[in-house]
Amino acid sequence: MTQIYDEQGHAQPVTVLEAGPCTVTQVLTDEANGYSAAQVGFGSKKLNKPELGHVKEFAEKNVSFALLREFPIEEGASFAKGEQLDVTQFEVGDIVAIRGTSKAKGFQGVVKRHGFKGGPGSHGMKHSLRAPGSIGSAYPQRVMKGKRMAGRMGGVTHTTIGLRVVEVVPAKNLLVVRGAVPGNTGSYVEIQARPVRGNEGAQGVPASNGASA
């Protein structure tokens, strides 16, 4: 994340993403696969033989795509195997949804995990400042499912919607969006023109959550 200044001189919090170029590695159809989708590849790494065989026509010297993802194809849209997708499919002002794996924070207590207030700092409380307090001692004599308690926090797939594209830099394959996106710096995210619900989708590309440029 970084910040830029708009025309009025106001600081805007933004995230800089390296978005593409991505290659369409497979086109799935209703007739052959039961659903319509485009599989795209992004990045590069050394693959094992099964992985290499799947993208052998694109591979060079045993190094190929680090990430393969499928995106549902909207009715009327078409893609060709080998087609290149880059940031030029987005424009300034577009509203996008970005999906990624949130930062893993390990086992956390209720104050950090759920925002509990905690106990008072005086009057004999001693070591109970961040304790959860009573979890119920009467009916139904058990802890109800879904009770907010301490536990593992983060490290889950999360989608942030309503992010606005504020700048597109085709020369460096950079996409600048206003606000924060899920994941650590350098992690992979998916960018879509709108959230996916059911089998409805939108064109998008995998991306790397890069540092500011």
C-alpha positions as CSV (number, residue, x, y, z in Angstrom):
1,M,0.0,0.0,0.0
2,T,1.0,3.6,-0.5
3,Q,-0.8,6.9,-1.1
4,I,-1.3,9.3,-4.0
5,Y,-2.8,12.8,-4.3
6,D,-5.8,13.6,-6.4
7,E,-6.5,16.8,-8.4
8,Q,-7.7,18.5,-5.2
9,G,-4.6,17.7,-3.3
10,H,-6.2,15.1,-1.1
11,A,-4.2,12.0,-0.1
12,Q,-5.8,8.8,-1.3
13,P,-4.8,5.4,0.2
14,V,-4.2,3.0,-2.6
15,T,-2.8,-0.5,-3.3
16,V,-0.5,-1.1,-6.3
17,L,-1.0,-4.5,-8.0
18,E,1.0,-6.1,-10.7
19,A,-1.8,-7.4,-12.9
20,G,-0.7,-9.6,-15.7
21,P,0.1,-10.2,-18.4
22,C,-1.9,-13.4,-18.1
23,T,-2.2,-16.2,-20.7
24,V,-5.4,-18.1,-21.4
25,T,-4.2,-21.7,-21.0
26,Q,-7.5,-23.5,-21.4
27,V,-11.1,-22.7,-22.5
28,L,-13.8,-24.8,-20.9
29,T,-17.2,-25.2,-22.6
30,D,-20.7,-26.4,-21.6
31,E,-20.5,-29.2,-24.2
32,A,-17.2,-30.6,-23.1
33,N,-16.9,-29.7,-19.5
34,G,-20.4,-28.9,-18.3
35,Y,-19.7,-25.2,-17.6
36,S,-18.1,-22.2,-19.4
37,A,-14.8,-20.8,-18.0
38,A,-11.4,-19.6,-19.0
39,Q,-8.3,-20.9,-17.3
40,V,-5.5,-18.3,-17.2
41,G,-1.9,-18.6,-16.0
42,F,0.2,-15.9,-14.3
43,G,3.8,-15.7,-13.1
44,S,6.5,-18.3,-13.6
45,K,8.1,-21.1,-11.6
46,K,9.7,-24.5,-12.2
47,L,7.0,-27.1,-12.6
48,N,6.9,-30.9,-12.1
49,K,6.1,-33.2,-15.0
50,P,2.3,-33.4,-14.6
51,E,2.0,-29.6,-14.3
52,L,4.3,-29.1,-17.2
53,G,2.3,-31.5,-19.4
54,H,-0.8,-29.4,-18.8
55,V,0.8,-26.2,-20.2
56,K,3.5,-27.8,-22.4
57,E,2.7,-25.6,-25.4
58,F,3.4,-22.5,-23.3
59,A,6.4,-23.9,-21.3
60,E,10.0,-22.9,-21.9
61,K,12.9,-24.7,-20.2
62,N,10.7,-26.3,-17.6
63,V,9.6,-22.9,-16.3
64,S,6.0,-22.0,-16.6
65,F,3.0,-20.4,-14.8
66,A,3.2,-20.1,-11.1
67,L,-0.6,-19.8,-10.8
68,L,-3.6,-21.2,-12.7
69,R,-7.1,-19.9,-12.0
70,E,-10.5,-20.3,-13.7
71,F,-12.8,-17.4,-14.3
72,P,-16.5,-18.0,-15.4
73,I,-17.2,-16.6,-18.9
74,E,-20.2,-14.3,-19.2
75,E,-22.7,-15.1,-22.0
76,G,-21.6,-13.5,-25.2
77,A,-17.9,-13.3,-24.2
78,S,-15.3,-15.5,-25.9
79,F,-11.6,-16.3,-25.3
80,A,-9.0,-18.2,-27.4
81,K,-6.3,-20.4,-26.0
82,G,-3.0,-18.5,-25.9
83,E,-4.8,-15.1,-25.7
84,Q,-3.0,-12.5,-23.6
85,L,-4.9,-10.6,-20.9
86,D,-3.4,-7.5,-19.3
87,V,-4.4,-4.4,-17.3
88,T,-5.8,-2.6,-20.4
89,Q,-9.1,-4.4,-19.9
90,F,-9.6,-2.2,-16.9
91,E,-10.2,1.6,-17.0
92,V,-10.0,4.4,-14.4
93,G,-13.2,4.5,-12.5
94,D,-14.0,0.8,-12.8
95,I,-15.4,-0.9,-9.6
96,V,-13.6,-4.2,-9.0
97,A,-13.7,-7.1,-6.4
98,I,-10.4,-8.5,-5.2
99,R,-10.2,-11.9,-3.6
100,G,-7.2,-13.2,-1.7
101,T,-6.0,-15.0,1.4
102,S,-6.0,-12.7,4.4
103,K,-3.0,-12.3,6.7
104,A,-2.7,-15.2,9.1
105,K,-2.4,-14.0,12.7
106,G,-2.3,-17.3,14.6
107,F,-4.2,-18.1,17.8
108,Q,-5.6,-14.8,19.2
109,G,-7.8,-13.9,22.2
110,V,-11.2,-12.4,22.1
111,V,-10.0,-8.7,22.4
112,K,-8.1,-8.9,19.1
113,R,-10.2,-11.5,17.3
114,H,-13.7,-10.1,18.1
115,G,-13.1,-6.6,19.5
116,F,-14.1,-7.4,23.1
117,K,-13.6,-4.5,25.5
118,G,-11.9,-6.6,28.2
119,G,-12.1,-6.1,32.0
120,P,-11.3,-3.1,34.1
121,G,-7.7,-2.4,34.9
122,S,-8.1,-2.0,38.6
123,H,-10.3,-3.1,41.6
124,G,-8.6,-6.5,42.0
125,M,-9.0,-7.7,38.4
126,K,-5.2,-8.5,38.2
127,H,-4.8,-11.0,35.3
128,S,-8.3,-10.8,33.8
129,L,-7.8,-7.7,31.6
130,R,-8.2,-9.5,28.3
131,A,-10.2,-12.5,29.5
132,P,-13.4,-13.4,27.7
133,G,-15.5,-13.6,30.9
134,S,-18.3,-16.0,31.6
135,I,-19.5,-18.2,28.7
136,G,-22.7,-19.3,30.4
137,S,-23.4,-21.6,33.3
138,A,-27.1,-22.3,33.0
139,Y,-29.3,-23.8,30.3
140,P,-28.3,-25.5,27.9
141,Q,-25.3,-26.6,30.0
142,R,-23.0,-26.5,27.0
143,V,-21.2,-23.9,24.8
144,M,-23.4,-22.9,21.9
145,K,-22.0,-23.4,18.4
146,G,-20.7,-20.1,17.1
147,K,-19.9,-18.6,20.5
148,R,-17.3,-15.9,20.0
149,M,-14.2,-17.1,21.8
150,A,-10.4,-17.2,21.3
151,G,-9.1,-19.1,18.3
152,R,-7.2,-19.0,15.0
153,M,-7.5,-15.7,13.2
154,G,-7.0,-14.8,9.5
155,G,-5.5,-17.1,6.8
156,V,-8.9,-17.4,5.1
157,T,-10.1,-16.5,1.6
158,H,-11.6,-13.0,1.7
159,T,-13.2,-10.9,-1.0
160,T,-13.1,-7.1,-0.8
161,I,-15.8,-5.5,-3.0
162,G,-16.4,-1.9,-4.2
163,L,-12.7,-1.0,-4.8
164,R,-12.3,1.7,-7.5
165,V,-9.5,1.7,-10.1
166,V,-7.7,5.1,-9.8
167,E,-4.8,4.5,-12.2
168,V,-3.8,2.0,-14.9
169,V,-0.1,1.8,-16.0
170,P,0.1,-0.6,-19.0
171,A,3.9,-0.1,-19.5
172,K,4.5,-1.7,-16.1
173,N,1.4,-3.9,-15.9
174,L,0.3,-2.0,-12.8
175,L,-3.2,-1.5,-11.5
176,V,-3.8,1.1,-8.7
177,V,-7.0,0.7,-6.7
178,R,-8.2,2.8,-3.8
179,G,-8.2,1.0,-0.5
180,A,-6.7,-2.1,1.0
181,V,-6.9,-5.7,-0.4
182,P,-6.6,-9.0,1.3
183,G,-3.2,-10.6,1.9
184,N,0.5,-9.9,2.5
185,T,2.7,-7.9,0.2
186,G,3.8,-10.2,-2.6
187,S,0.8,-12.6,-2.3
188,Y,-1.5,-13.5,-5.2
189,V,-5.0,-12.0,-5.6
190,E,-7.8,-12.3,-8.1
191,I,-9.2,-9.1,-9.7
192,Q,-12.8,-9.3,-11.1
193,A,-15.0,-6.6,-12.6
194,R,-17.7,-7.5,-10.1
195,P,-18.3,-10.2,-7.4
196,V,-19.1,-13.7,-8.6
197,R,-22.4,-15.1,-7.5
198,G,-23.3,-18.6,-8.5
199,N,-22.2,-19.3,-12.1
200,E,-22.3,-15.7,-13.0
201,G,-18.8,-14.2,-13.4
202,A,-16.8,-11.4,-14.9
203,Q,-13.6,-11.1,-16.8
204,G,-10.5,-10.9,-14.5
205,V,-6.9,-11.7,-14.1
206,P,-4.8,-13.1,-11.2
207,A,-2.4,-10.5,-9.8
208,S,0.4,-10.1,-7.4
209,N,-0.1,-7.8,-4.5
210,G,3.1,-5.8,-5.1
211,A,4.7,-3.0,-3.2
212,S,4.4,0.6,-4.2
213,A,6.1,1.7,-7.4
